[in-house]
């Protein structure tokens, strides 16, 4: 009479989740049962007893044929047979086998559901076990199926001449959903078994495990471990709350990536890629033999053993990222990981120091040449810079350094706020100096970083403009709007455009301190001008800051002190016509001036206040082609000292204006000269 299952087996199997991508998990369960049986026997026999496990793969095809084929590993595996010399299924063990959630299994890390995992992927388990009971060796055999009761063809108390205990367990016939994911290579299966039970191998407590094909070719897993995993294992203990954990670090020559494994009862339950947390550990580590390895990190501890889930595929505690400050004593995966990473950094400090040094030797020249604005960032954030990923492109390096810089800015700003808040009652210079010296040093470095970034921006803008005025691949010049936008965002007006978003310094440094009234809009569309004119202008800029006093202009300050008008023309345009309002840029600019003075334009309901005495500074950015030169000659413009541009002052009964015509080449040349000392300092010339 077979033992009775304590629940409906079929329902339990149907409810159980086993990923199709983990088809070897049932094999691991059977091997685990064999290890437990061996450990139980060893406790009785002593250290002289040597445990053995033999695993036979059973592939599709006739046994006799498979023994003779030249490449047996092209045939899919449908079953596994596992033979051990453990304690056998005596009365206590068969009772434990029949029960679910048994305390007997719990004491050795089992959950009593391993056979359910097996039935999820296989049609049945065939068991034949020799056990010792009542002073005699006996055999118990049965099949275990997906029925309500589970047991079938059950026999026990069978007399035998055998003089040692052990069990033969056959996982018979894979379910179709799983068989496609089973590795064909015996070596690969051996590697996966080692990986799953690696802590046994690392601690040298594994039994002898042999796996073989039907052609009798066999592999000793201990030999594979010695060949493919380094013998020197690093380990370290750490605490989280009141629980102790240990990490082991080994090297695998066959793994696919650096991984951290969270283990329970000497088995890997959850794994994560390590490069996410230590970005230097992203690629394979080459050796002098030109092969390579990956680090495998194993985290163990009683807390993990006690909190593994029923299927042993995850843990029953908080796995997602949490705010660790909310529950200081609660143990989460985040806290375990954080401490494990610190231990890994310590154990691998020499290795990580070397690769970080080599990495920075590659990055520093790039930073020196391309991104000098990050010098201060590197000096004050060396530890973060050292942990940048390996193999970044120039663009990726820029983004990573920008992230570090942003975090640094927030930290410095936060420190400043805290210092001011804590020490508002400072009364002596000495106290101020002691308290603020470190903060002000970093604060000033942030400012220098900003300045360097701005200088690099200017260099890039000049280079881009130089490129835009060249002939493109279609032998044409850049569109007028593209060039326009480089100087100032097109179709913007009012305070919508901040000073750091415009590049009017290309024309005149003073324009940096002016704000925009209109950009490429009709007068009647400008919110700050109450006008009905349909004329279009490129830029109308009003002065709203007094440079000499370094004070900002008040929005209530009227009348405006001056206006600046900027008109852009397409590079190398050569269809200008004197007197034509559409094709004469000088006439266009002067017409704009007359419109402002004569019209009834208002700013926020108040008259702008421009009069015939209001100075207008006008820039026409255009290449001096033949047709434009004719207009300038007719209007009696004078050449600039360098002979590249032209200028004239108009003083009439209705307006006063200074108009300067600047070819793009002159804009570039002058901008380079004005910024030369800055470019030289950052080696950008």
VOFI-283086 format. One line per 5 residues: number of its first residue (from 1); for each residue x negated, y, z of C-alpha. Coordinates in nm, 3 decimals. Layout:
NUM	X:Y:Z  ... $
This chain:
1	0.000:0.000:0.000  -0.155:0.328:-0.108  -0.167:0.628:0.127  0.111:0.883:0.090  0.045:1.233:-0.046 $
6	0.176:1.505:0.183  0.326:1.710:-0.099  0.455:1.685:-0.456  0.129:1.637:-0.648  0.271:1.718:-0.991 $
11	0.403:2.056:-0.877  0.075:2.144:-0.711  -0.118:2.067:-1.031  0.122:2.266:-1.248  0.092:2.572:-1.022 $
16	-0.286:2.557:-1.007  -0.479:2.800:-1.228  -0.797:2.674:-1.395  -0.943:2.894:-1.670  -0.992:2.711:-1.998 $
21	-1.338:2.865:-2.015  -1.442:2.666:-1.705  -1.403:2.306:-1.830  -1.695:2.177:-1.619  -1.540:2.285:-1.288 $
26	-1.376:1.940:-1.239  -1.719:1.779:-1.288  -1.860:2.015:-1.026  -1.580:1.905:-0.789  -1.665:1.537:-0.831 $
31	-2.038:1.607:-0.784  -1.952:1.809:-0.474  -1.753:1.515:-0.333  -2.051:1.290:-0.402  -2.287:1.531:-0.223 $
36	-2.052:1.541:0.078  -2.037:1.160:0.081  -2.417:1.142:0.062  -2.458:1.395:0.344  -2.214:1.196:0.558 $
41	-2.409:0.878:0.496  -2.739:1.053:0.562  -2.609:1.164:0.901  -2.571:0.793:0.986  -2.881:0.653:0.814 $
46	-3.129:0.931:0.893  -3.384:1.112:0.677  -3.510:0.789:0.518  -3.191:0.764:0.317  -3.219:0.921:-0.031 $
51	-2.903:1.027:-0.204  -2.854:0.955:-0.574  -2.595:1.070:-0.826  -2.573:0.942:-1.184  -2.356:1.125:-1.436 $
56	-2.264:0.959:-1.765  -2.109:1.154:-2.052  -1.846:0.966:-2.250  -1.804:1.098:-2.604  -1.550:1.036:-2.877 $
61	-1.637:0.717:-3.064  -1.717:0.351:-3.004  -1.972:0.278:-2.733  -2.180:0.050:-2.957  -2.192:0.308:-3.237 $
66	-2.283:0.597:-3.007  -2.581:0.402:-2.874  -2.729:0.387:-3.224  -2.654:0.731:-3.375  -2.945:0.972:-3.433 $
71	-2.767:1.281:-3.301  -2.515:1.186:-3.038  -2.463:1.545:-2.929  -2.253:1.636:-3.230  -1.973:1.424:-3.081 $
76	-1.736:1.594:-2.832  -1.725:1.476:-2.471  -1.389:1.343:-2.356  -1.476:1.201:-2.013  -1.739:1.194:-1.735 $
81	-1.836:0.909:-1.504  -2.005:1.002:-1.175  -2.173:0.733:-0.961  -2.307:0.804:-0.612  -2.449:0.605:-0.319 $
86	-2.258:0.799:-0.056  -2.046:0.679:0.237  -1.761:0.556:0.018  -1.385:0.594:0.057  -1.333:0.435:0.399 $
91	-1.003:0.474:0.584  -1.080:0.826:0.706  -1.194:0.945:0.366  -0.904:0.796:0.170  -0.665:0.956:0.415 $
96	-0.842:1.288:0.362  -0.825:1.231:-0.016  -0.447:1.184:0.002  -0.385:1.493:0.217  -0.398:1.856:0.105 $
101	-0.559:2.134:0.308  -0.721:1.875:0.536  -0.927:1.990:0.832  -1.183:1.718:0.760  -1.270:1.881:0.427 $
106	-1.260:2.230:0.574  -1.545:2.146:0.811  -1.776:2.075:0.516  -1.654:2.360:0.298  -1.384:2.176:0.108 $
111	-1.030:2.291:0.057  -0.879:1.951:-0.017  -0.771:2.054:-0.365  -1.069:1.940:-0.573  -0.876:1.648:-0.718 $
116	-0.601:1.891:-0.826  -0.860:2.087:-1.024  -0.967:1.759:-1.184  -0.611:1.666:-1.282  -0.557:2.012:-1.428 $
121	-0.820:1.942:-1.696  -0.807:1.560:-1.722  -0.531:1.306:-1.768  -0.640:1.100:-1.468  -0.919:1.013:-1.224 $
126	-1.027:0.649:-1.205  -1.192:0.560:-0.874  -1.375:0.248:-0.754  -1.544:0.278:-0.414  -1.744:0.045:-0.192 $
131	-1.707:0.126:0.179  -1.811:-0.040:0.506  -1.538:-0.116:0.758  -1.473:-0.384:1.022  -1.830:-0.507:0.985 $
136	-1.784:-0.581:0.614  -1.829:-0.417:0.274  -1.504:-0.375:0.084  -1.381:-0.223:-0.242  -1.100:0.027:-0.285 $
141	-0.990:0.122:-0.637  -0.707:0.319:-0.791  -0.607:0.567:-1.057  -0.496:0.917:-0.967  -0.250:1.081:-1.209 $
146	-0.024:1.383:-1.253  0.277:1.210:-1.099  0.472:1.303:-0.788  0.281:1.056:-0.572  -0.050:1.059:-0.765 $
151	-0.177:0.709:-0.679  -0.139:0.429:-0.936  -0.278:0.074:-0.960  -0.391:0.103:-0.599  -0.592:-0.184:-0.442 $
156	-0.799:-0.198:-0.123  -0.966:-0.443:0.118  -1.111:-0.621:-0.184  -1.396:-0.850:-0.074  -1.733:-0.793:-0.240 $
161	-2.089:-0.923:-0.231  -2.229:-0.569:-0.264  -2.447:-0.456:0.026  -2.435:-0.079:-0.009  -2.168:0.184:-0.018 $
166	-2.097:0.421:-0.304  -1.829:0.548:-0.538  -1.770:0.550:-0.914  -1.538:0.834:-1.020  -1.432:0.872:-1.381 $
171	-1.276:1.193:-1.508  -1.078:1.035:-1.790  -0.976:1.213:-2.110  -0.989:1.593:-2.124  -0.666:1.780:-2.186 $
176	-0.670:1.935:-2.533  -0.686:2.298:-2.408  -1.016:2.237:-2.230  -1.212:2.001:-2.453  -1.304:2.271:-2.709 $
181	-1.492:2.465:-2.440  -1.704:2.172:-2.317  -2.077:2.206:-2.408  -2.203:1.935:-2.643  -2.564:1.953:-2.527 $
186	-2.663:1.729:-2.236  -2.934:1.980:-2.147  -2.683:2.264:-2.133  -2.453:2.063:-1.905  -2.752:1.990:-1.681 $
191	-2.834:2.363:-1.668  -2.478:2.451:-1.573  -2.471:2.189:-1.298  -2.799:2.332:-1.160  -2.664:2.684:-1.182 $
196	-2.348:2.587:-0.996  -2.538:2.398:-0.724  -2.853:2.607:-0.741  -2.866:2.677:-0.369  -2.911:2.305:-0.304 $
201	-3.207:2.309:-0.541  -3.347:2.635:-0.405  -3.337:2.500:-0.050  -3.466:2.158:-0.166  -3.170:1.974:-0.018 $
206	-3.031:1.835:-0.343  -2.994:1.459:-0.394  -3.148:1.307:-0.703  -2.907:1.385:-0.988  -2.947:1.213:-1.323 $
211	-2.729:1.291:-1.625  -2.734:1.073:-1.937  -2.571:1.019:-2.274  -2.434:0.691:-2.405  -2.759:0.643:-2.595 $
216	-2.927:0.615:-2.250  -3.125:0.936:-2.295  -3.128:1.087:-1.944  -3.229:1.408:-1.769  -3.340:1.451:-1.408 $
221	-3.191:1.778:-1.286  -3.469:1.837:-1.032  -3.721:1.819:-1.318  -3.518:2.074:-1.515  -3.503:2.300:-1.211 $
226	-3.879:2.280:-1.166  -3.942:2.350:-1.533  -3.691:2.628:-1.595  -3.670:2.805:-1.258  -3.967:2.949:-1.076 $
231	-4.061:2.775:-0.754  -4.132:3.094:-0.561  -3.797:3.190:-0.414  -3.761:3.527:-0.240  -3.514:3.565:0.045 $
236	-3.398:3.826:0.294  -3.126:3.858:0.556  -2.897:4.156:0.606  -2.596:4.242:0.823  -2.256:4.381:0.733 $
241	-2.060:4.474:1.044  -2.112:4.169:1.271  -2.171:3.915:0.993  -2.506:3.792:0.865  -2.583:3.732:0.499 $
246	-2.887:3.601:0.314  -2.993:3.664:-0.043  -3.215:3.433:-0.247  -3.386:3.550:-0.565  -3.496:3.299:-0.826 $
251	-3.605:3.320:-1.190  -3.423:3.140:-1.465  -3.585:3.086:-1.802  -3.258:2.977:-1.961  -3.001:3.217:-1.814 $
256	-2.851:3.480:-2.043  -2.874:3.782:-1.812  -2.970:3.903:-1.464  -2.685:3.806:-1.232  -2.583:3.831:-0.871 $
261	-2.389:3.528:-0.742  -2.167:3.538:-0.435  -2.167:3.184:-0.300  -1.969:2.966:-0.063  -2.083:2.626:0.063 $
266	-2.387:2.622:-0.165  -2.187:2.697:-0.478  -2.148:3.008:-0.692  -1.794:3.145:-0.666  -1.814:3.496:-0.813 $
271	-2.085:3.646:-1.031  -2.165:3.996:-1.157  -2.413:4.142:-1.402  -2.701:4.298:-1.205  -2.788:4.572:-1.457 $
276	-2.474:4.762:-1.357  -2.632:4.825:-1.017  -3.006:4.814:-1.097  -3.032:4.947:-1.451  -3.396:4.841:-1.487 $
281	-3.275:4.480:-1.482  -3.105:4.490:-1.819  -3.333:4.300:-2.055  -3.520:3.971:-2.043  -3.852:3.988:-1.857 $
286	-4.134:3.869:-2.077  -4.427:3.665:-1.947  -4.780:3.618:-2.079  -4.666:3.297:-2.247  -4.427:3.511:-2.453 $
291	-4.122:3.342:-2.306  -3.899:3.524:-2.062  -3.675:3.490:-1.761  -3.384:3.653:-1.582  -3.344:3.704:-1.209 $
296	-3.063:3.511:-1.044  -2.953:3.650:-0.708  -2.757:3.435:-0.461  -2.570:3.584:-0.166  -2.466:3.340:0.109 $
301	-2.317:3.370:0.455  -2.058:3.221:0.690  -1.820:3.505:0.606  -1.820:3.396:0.239  -1.779:3.031:0.338 $
306	-1.475:3.111:0.551  -1.309:3.341:0.298  -1.338:3.151:-0.030  -1.002:3.091:-0.199  -0.837:2.753:-0.241 $
311	-0.962:2.691:-0.595  -1.307:2.827:-0.505  -1.291:3.071:-0.794  -1.273:3.389:-0.584  -1.263:3.524:-0.226 $
316	-0.981:3.618:0.008  -1.106:3.963:0.104  -1.118:4.305:-0.061  -1.302:4.273:-0.393  -1.225:4.607:-0.555 $
321	-1.423:4.923:-0.489  -1.305:5.079:-0.165  -1.376:5.387:0.042  -1.597:5.217:0.297  -1.559:5.506:0.539 $
326	-1.188:5.438:0.597  -1.230:5.099:0.765  -1.578:5.097:0.911  -1.560:4.738:1.039  -1.381:4.585:0.742 $
331	-1.612:4.374:0.527  -1.558:4.434:0.156  -1.735:4.316:-0.155  -1.855:4.672:-0.202  -2.033:4.670:0.133 $
336	-2.185:4.326:0.076  -2.304:4.432:-0.268  -2.449:4.761:-0.143  -2.661:4.584:0.119  -2.759:4.310:-0.124 $
341	-2.882:4.569:-0.377  -3.092:4.739:-0.107  -3.246:4.401:-0.022  -3.314:4.327:-0.388  -3.484:4.666:-0.427 $
346	-3.706:4.579:-0.131  -3.791:4.224:-0.240  -3.862:4.329:-0.598  -4.023:4.663:-0.508  -4.362:4.586:-0.668 $
351	-4.202:4.459:-0.986  -3.955:4.748:-1.010  -4.225:5.006:-0.936  -4.435:4.878:-1.227  -4.156:4.870:-1.484 $
356	-4.031:5.212:-1.372  -4.381:5.353:-1.412  -4.407:5.207:-1.762  -4.061:5.339:-1.847  -4.140:5.692:-1.731 $
361	-4.462:5.691:-1.933  -4.234:5.658:-2.237  -3.973:5.910:-2.120  -4.198:6.189:-1.991  -4.344:6.286:-2.333 $
366	-3.990:6.299:-2.477  -3.875:6.522:-2.191  -4.184:6.742:-2.226  -4.122:6.794:-2.596  -3.744:6.787:-2.629 $
371	-3.597:6.871:-2.288  -3.830:7.091:-2.080  -3.527:7.228:-1.896  -3.520:6.905:-1.696  -3.860:6.959:-1.529 $
376	-3.703:7.075:-1.203  -3.445:6.798:-1.219  -3.724:6.539:-1.234  -3.926:6.698:-0.954  -3.635:6.699:-0.710 $
381	-3.462:6.378:-0.820  -3.755:6.148:-0.893  -3.593:5.842:-0.735  -3.285:5.872:-0.957  -3.494:5.943:-1.266 $
386	-3.704:5.633:-1.195  -3.387:5.424:-1.197  -3.278:5.534:-1.543  -3.206:5.245:-1.781  -3.481:5.113:-2.006 $
391	-3.472:5.178:-2.380  -3.266:5.497:-2.389  -3.260:5.700:-2.710  -3.339:6.072:-2.694  -2.969:6.155:-2.693 $
396	-2.889:5.895:-2.424  -3.179:6.022:-2.212  -3.042:6.376:-2.239  -2.698:6.262:-2.118  -2.839:6.062:-1.826 $
401	-3.057:6.353:-1.711  -2.759:6.585:-1.743  -2.561:6.355:-1.511  -2.841:6.363:-1.254  -2.867:6.741:-1.288 $
406	-2.492:6.784:-1.232  -2.503:6.574:-0.914  -2.806:6.772:-0.796  -2.628:7.104:-0.853  -2.330:6.989:-0.648 $
411	-2.560:6.871:-0.368  -2.752:7.200:-0.355  -2.430:7.402:-0.367  -2.279:7.193:-0.088  -2.592:7.235:0.127 $
416	-2.578:7.611:0.080  -2.212:7.630:0.183  -2.279:7.415:0.491  -2.579:7.625:0.595  -2.390:7.950:0.562 $
421	-2.094:7.811:0.749  -2.304:7.675:1.037  -2.537:7.971:1.078  -2.342:8.289:1.024  -2.501:8.435:1.338 $
426	-2.865:8.430:1.224  -3.042:8.726:1.384  -3.413:8.677:1.315  -3.617:8.645:0.999  -3.803:8.346:1.146 $
431	-3.481:8.156:1.205  -3.361:8.239:0.855  -3.689:8.123:0.702  -3.693:7.791:0.885  -3.330:7.716:0.807 $
436	-3.317:7.823:0.444  -3.666:7.753:0.310  -3.592:7.410:0.166  -3.247:7.507:0.040  -3.365:7.827:-0.132 $
441	-3.653:7.640:-0.297  -3.412:7.394:-0.459  -3.160:7.668:-0.530  -3.423:7.867:-0.722  -3.526:7.553:-0.910 $
446	-3.166:7.509:-1.024  -3.179:7.865:-1.156  -3.502:7.796:-1.344  -3.342:7.487:-1.495  -3.054:7.705:-1.617 $
451	-3.296:7.953:-1.769  -3.492:7.679:-1.944  -3.170:7.531:-2.080  -3.064:7.872:-2.213  -3.399:7.924:-2.385 $
456	-3.377:7.581:-2.548  -3.024:7.668:-2.658  -3.155:7.984:-2.828  -3.423:7.788:-3.010  -3.165:7.536:-3.131 $
461	-2.929:7.812:-3.250  -3.205:7.980:-3.452  -3.304:7.648:-3.609  -2.941:7.569:-3.693  -2.887:7.906:-3.857 $
466	-3.205:7.856:-4.058  -3.063:7.524:-4.176  -2.716:7.660:-4.255  -2.844:7.926:-4.495  -3.033:7.668:-4.702 $
471	-2.880:7.495:-5.000  -2.695:7.181:-4.895  -2.695:6.842:-5.070  -2.442:6.974:-5.324  -2.674:7.265:-5.405 $
476	-2.432:7.509:-5.240  -2.454:7.744:-4.945  -2.273:7.688:-4.616  -1.921:7.816:-4.585  -1.887:8.167:-4.449 $
481	-1.673:8.047:-4.158  -1.937:7.798:-4.042  -2.206:8.065:-4.025  -1.957:8.302:-3.860  -1.876:8.047:-3.591 $
486	-2.241:8.007:-3.503  -2.251:8.374:-3.402  -1.910:8.379:-3.239  -1.615:8.134:-3.213  -1.392:8.210:-3.508 $
491	-1.033:8.326:-3.462  -1.078:8.407:-3.094  -0.994:8.726:-2.915  -0.987:8.892:-2.577  -1.137:8.729:-2.268 $
496	-1.085:8.379:-2.403  -1.449:8.366:-2.509  -1.710:8.376:-2.232  -2.045:8.543:-2.293  -2.228:8.210:-2.274 $
501	-2.024:8.077:-2.568  -2.137:8.341:-2.818  -2.469:8.399:-2.990  -2.451:8.768:-3.080  -2.799:8.805:-2.932 $
506	-2.913:8.682:-3.274  -2.819:9.029:-3.401  -2.885:9.250:-3.098  -2.958:9.154:-2.737  -2.721:9.428:-2.617 $
511	-2.427:9.248:-2.771  -2.462:8.979:-2.505  -2.313:9.230:-2.261  -2.011:9.317:-2.476  -1.673:9.146:-2.483 $
516	-1.468:9.056:-2.787  -1.157:9.244:-2.895  -1.102:9.046:-3.212  -1.258:8.777:-3.426  -1.133:8.723:-3.780 $
521	-0.776:8.830:-3.693  -0.537:9.080:-3.835  -0.522:9.400:-3.631  -0.152:9.347:-3.569  -0.227:9.001:-3.421 $
526	-0.469:9.130:-3.158  -0.298:9.123:-2.821  -0.517:9.400:-2.680  -0.450:9.628:-2.980  -0.100:9.753:-3.054 $
531	-0.143:9.793:-3.427  0.069:9.732:-3.736  -0.225:9.720:-3.978  -0.266:9.409:-4.193  -0.638:9.467:-4.245 $
536	-0.865:9.184:-4.142  -1.200:9.230:-3.972  -1.466:8.982:-3.867  -1.556:9.117:-3.526  -1.464:9.420:-3.322 $
541	-1.661:9.431:-2.999  -1.622:9.688:-2.722  -1.884:9.772:-2.468  -1.767:9.667:-2.121  -2.087:9.658:-1.920 $
546	-2.355:9.915:-1.857  -2.680:9.733:-1.912  -2.893:9.993:-1.737  -2.693:9.962:-1.415  -2.626:9.589:-1.449 $
551	-2.264:9.650:-1.344  -1.957:9.489:-1.498  -1.701:9.698:-1.692  -1.363:9.740:-1.523  -1.057:9.651:-1.732 $
556	-0.906:9.982:-1.616  -1.197:10.188:-1.751  -1.081:10.411:-2.037  -1.176:10.537:-2.282  -1.412:10.273:-2.417 $
561	-1.765:10.404:-2.447  -1.843:10.255:-2.786  -1.746:9.992:-3.038  -1.951:9.742:-3.229  -1.829:9.592:-3.555 $
566	-1.987:9.283:-3.709  -1.905:9.166:-4.061  -2.033:8.836:-4.202  -2.075:8.743:-4.566  -2.151:8.408:-4.718 $
571	-2.524:8.347:-4.768  -2.650:8.455:-5.111  -2.311:8.599:-5.211  -2.358:8.805:-5.529  -2.018:8.935:-5.638 $
576	-2.006:9.263:-5.445  -1.851:9.568:-5.612  -1.885:9.929:-5.497  -1.562:10.096:-5.387  -1.364:9.772:-5.390 $
581	-1.204:9.722:-5.051  -1.228:9.343:-5.091  -1.583:9.332:-5.227  -1.762:9.630:-5.076  -1.873:9.546:-4.719 $
586	-1.977:9.907:-4.646  -1.633:10.035:-4.745  -1.472:9.755:-4.543  -1.659:9.850:-4.227  -1.590:10.222:-4.267 $
591	-1.222:10.150:-4.331  -1.210:9.950:-4.007  -1.350:10.251:-3.822  -1.094:10.488:-3.973  -0.815:10.247:-3.881 $
596	-0.921:10.239:-3.515  -0.956:10.618:-3.492  -0.644:10.716:-3.689  -0.416:10.440:-3.575  -0.212:10.419:-3.259 $
601	-0.377:10.102:-3.126  -0.336:10.045:-2.755  -0.499:9.822:-2.496  -0.249:9.689:-2.241  -0.017:9.975:-2.322 $
606	-0.283:10.246:-2.296  -0.430:10.435:-2.588  -0.776:10.305:-2.673  -0.910:10.656:-2.682  -1.141:10.624:-2.982 $
611	-1.210:10.958:-3.148  -1.433:11.098:-3.418  -1.706:11.133:-3.153  -1.688:10.770:-3.040  -2.004:10.593:-3.162 $
616	-1.958:10.285:-3.380  -2.246:10.041:-3.425  -2.190:9.827:-3.731  -2.376:9.519:-3.853  -2.324:9.366:-4.194 $
621	-2.481:9.020:-4.194  -2.539:8.946:-4.560  -2.819:8.858:-4.797  -2.924:9.158:-5.008  -2.847:9.023:-5.354 $
626	-2.847:9.241:-5.668  -2.482:9.348:-5.639  -2.517:9.438:-5.271  -2.843:9.625:-5.342  -2.655:9.839:-5.596 $
631	-2.400:9.940:-5.330  -2.671:10.019:-5.075  -2.862:10.233:-5.325  -2.545:10.420:-5.417  -2.469:10.483:-5.048 $
636	-2.827:10.603:-4.988  -2.922:10.334:-4.735  -3.284:10.333:-4.620  -3.494:10.016:-4.589  -3.597:9.894:-4.244 $
641	-3.971:9.911:-4.164  -4.020:9.542:-4.249  -3.849:9.595:-4.587  -3.596:9.316:-4.525  -3.292:9.513:-4.413 $
646	-3.121:9.850:-4.469  -2.960:10.112:-4.246  -2.775:10.445:-4.260  -2.612:10.684:-4.014  -2.277:10.833:-4.120 $
651	-2.175:11.160:-3.952  -1.851:11.285:-4.109  -1.564:11.505:-4.000  -1.364:11.194:-3.902  -1.617:10.949:-3.755 $
656	-1.973:10.880:-3.652  -2.124:10.541:-3.726  -2.453:10.361:-3.759  -2.445:10.078:-4.015  -2.722:9.822:-4.054 $
661	-2.739:9.551:-4.320  -2.923:9.242:-4.198  -3.006:8.951:-4.428  -2.995:8.613:-4.257  -3.371:8.569:-4.290 $
666	-3.424:8.896:-4.102  -3.182:8.791:-3.828  -3.381:8.471:-3.784  -3.720:8.645:-3.797  -3.623:8.912:-3.547 $
671	-3.460:8.663:-3.310  -3.775:8.450:-3.312  -3.995:8.750:-3.239  -3.777:8.871:-2.952  -3.773:8.526:-2.795 $
676	-4.132:8.425:-2.877  -4.272:8.464:-2.527  -3.990:8.248:-2.387  -4.039:7.980:-2.653  -4.415:7.982:-2.590 $
681	-4.365:7.924:-2.218  -4.158:7.612:-2.288  -4.380:7.505:-2.582  -4.091:7.544:-2.827  -4.265:7.769:-3.081 $
